């Protein structure tokens, strides 16, 4: 073995330990093995089920390099039968060297013959090296073709090279397995992310696909920002942002459903209590009429007032915004009282009912809104228990900050300006937009897309809550228009 070959083996070991992307790793393995073996062509197979599947194929003299981008070569997989040389080498965990495939009768070389006919290539010498890990588990096969001598002529692979490549193939198998393990762990984590998001969705019929919509929109938005050269995102940064989006509402798993699903200002039990009270007031009026305490006209007037009160409460209970005239009518109703059979004087509306019906916008009282806002703190607490890797170190911070505004009026930490990361600013825009156009919210009708975009612009330009440039790019990107 030459000094140069020893240096190449050491270099290969370092390269294999550094790679984290499987496609890049496979390409590196094949390139290094071909360089070490001084050959013109090579193919790398991975075992999947009962077949060896083509993953990387390269022929230097033909300028062919397929599979490095993750796209599998369009070639049929090789069944694990001993008449195929690569399958035989894999099954036996044995290096197979063939000086000239055209003179070999032991294996089925119809595949190489077909390839030669289609491309004009001339397959001669071949070295097939199985890739087994330290547990003697087979992962795949390297098939090297046409070793070249110093003058550039095809020759046989040397015996010494067989041993060298077998050793390197073992390192390659371990590297492949490590990357696959990492992929499995990552997929396991993504499964957890999807399960948690699904768990939140299953709790309520509302807001079912909010995180999914945000994530899809975020991917398109990132692509647009990169295309416009406004921002670049590495694969790790993309994943970090997407995971933050999928988990941003995880705290809602603890939010009480009666708050999260509150469709109207009054809780169902409060509405029932009010209706029952109106019925009782009507009944007491009839009794007073029969006892001669009320005239017929007074009884009819009372029934009319009860009907108007029920109409008003229903109207306020179902409106999105409490107008000034409705406020005055509600205040008048809150002053009404009736006399019980025991002589006690009671209000037509309880203080709690009046407070709920007085909510100016939406359906939540201040106390309920505070409970709802706590979901970001719970998100931070839950995600704080996950030992995120360095590549995902911002997930907890980003996921729990999506209600922060640039002017400091957001929550929970009232961050301002540069205290809010770029990714969080993106999330906030995505979150608000999807909430506005969603047609599954119990407390409001869906906004038209243009209306939602206009609201974002008002929040950016007039209120200073959102990033102006990002809102502008968000509109331009049309990432929201799926």
Secondary structure, 3 states (H helix, E strand, C coil): CCHHHHHHHHHHHHHHHHCCCHHHHHHHHHHHHHHHHCEEEEEEEEEECCEEEEEEEEECCCCEEECCCCCCCCCCCEECCCCCHHHHHHHHCCCEEECCHHHCCCCCCHHHHHHHHHHCCCCCCEEEEEEECCCCCEEEEEEEEEEECCCCCEECCCHHHHHHHHHHHHHHHHHHHHHHHHHHHHHHHHHHHHHHHHHHHHHCCCCCCHHHHHHHHHHHHHHHHHHCCCCCCCHHHHHHHHHHHHHCCHHHHCCCHHHHCCCCCCCHHHHHHHHHHHHHHHHHHHHHHHCCCCCHHHHHHHHHHHHHHHHHHHHHHCCCECCHHHHHHHHHHHCCEEECCCCCEEECCCHHHHHHHCCCECCCCHHHHHHHHCHHHHHHHHHCCCCCCHHHCCHHHHHCCCCCCCECCCCCCCCEHHHCCHHHHHHHHHHHHHHHHCCCCCCCCCCCHHHHHHHHHHHHHCCCCCCHHHHHHHHHHCCCCC
